[in-house]
Amino acid sequence: MTVRRGRNFLQTPGPTNIPDRILNAMHQPAWEYSGPDFAALARECLTDIRPIFKTDGKVFIYGSNGHGAWEAALSNILSPGDKVLVPETGLFSFAWSAMAKDLGVTIETIPSDWRHAIDANQVEEYLRADTKGEYRAVLMVHTETATGITSDIPSVRKAMDAAGHDALLVTDVIASLACTDFRMDEWGVDVAIGGSQKGLMCPIGLGFNATNDKARAVAKAGGSPRAYWDWEARSTARPEVYRWFAGTAPEHMIFGLREALDMLAEEGLEATFARHRRLGDATRAAVSAWSTAGAMELNALVPGQRAESITTIRMGKDYDGKAFQGLLRENFNVAVGGGLGQLEGKAFRIGHMGDVNEPMILGTLASIEAAFQILGTPYGEGALPAAIASLAKAHGT
Ligand SMILES: *Cc1c(COP(=O)(O)O)cnc(C)c1O
């Protein structure tokens, strides 16, 4: 195996770089799981996670990855035979709806070209056509990690209201939470689904369901047979930490989460968003310059829809993704994401989410350009100067 010195540049859109502070917070012996100290810490985390979602609603924390949090939401609010509307965004909306199908739910998909955000007018048309009110939920992905596109949640909410439809609005904010502004209550979102390993900078292992009263009432009255995922069982039992986590809590993940919440509070969420925007802008400036040689382009066609936490770059037909990612990994200690779904082998993805700063992005962009040079991939000049200028401008007055 190649010896790789220096820091590994984990520029994948999940998992993301885990800060030393979080690793260190986790480096401690287990606590007595039913003692008052852990109960206090858990209660704190269940409360302090709310501002991250910008909600006063109830947040449930699972010892799971994002897929677990998906299933938690689906099984609480949907029964086999229920119908849902899924505006397609990319591989993640597809995989999530495939899971719903496995749970017996009937899916209606609004197709997409994977290059545009959700069209709220289309959502409204589908909802208006549902005269019997059969859709129980609209399942939408906020930032689609396969395409690097963020859809506008308020416009979807407006479409639902305009159609007078009663479906629940369920959003996957796994790749946007603590990266891009998300306002659960203000935007009328009923359920929001998060994960620990993206903007929250933690290891993989915590899944979140943020819920409002309407969603919990729907769950209480129905849903699928469920036990571990059940919201009600996690809230009605005596205030006992064992119930909040349906068993022994994932303590070390909670230690890490506590530190992450402190770090986000110190930076301030709006500053966190601005940092992601800055790094996203710099990345896009570089990709735009590279693209002038005709061998690549930004996947997201509409500038205002480009995600602040992840950039997907579409490559020409001569692109060899395995060679490209392998070279970056072996020679530069840089990891980027590959293309997913219909973009497999045809794109790569730069994650700029979580604990990332300017030199990390500049180093990543420079390494990518070196890999293009080694592999003979045509690229336009001036990408690094463009990224530098973008950052300088963002930091100027
Ligand atoms: C990463 C991601 C997921 C899946 O999370 P896992 O932890 O891999 O299960 C789901 N949705 C989006 C938008 C993601 O970015």
The ligand as an ORCA input file, in Angstrom:
! r2SCAN-3c Opt
* xyz 0 1
  C     -26.008     10.865      2.345
  C     -27.431     11.041      1.974
  C     -28.393     10.073      2.268
  C     -28.080      8.717      2.824
  O     -27.473      8.735      4.050
  P     -26.796      7.366      4.589
  O     -26.235      7.787      5.888
  O     -25.787      6.989      3.568
  O     -27.861      6.364      4.715
  C     -29.708     10.362      1.968
  N     -30.061     11.506      1.387
  C     -29.165     12.453      1.062
  C     -29.629     13.719      0.408
  C     -27.816     12.244      1.342
  O     -26.916     13.179      1.003
*
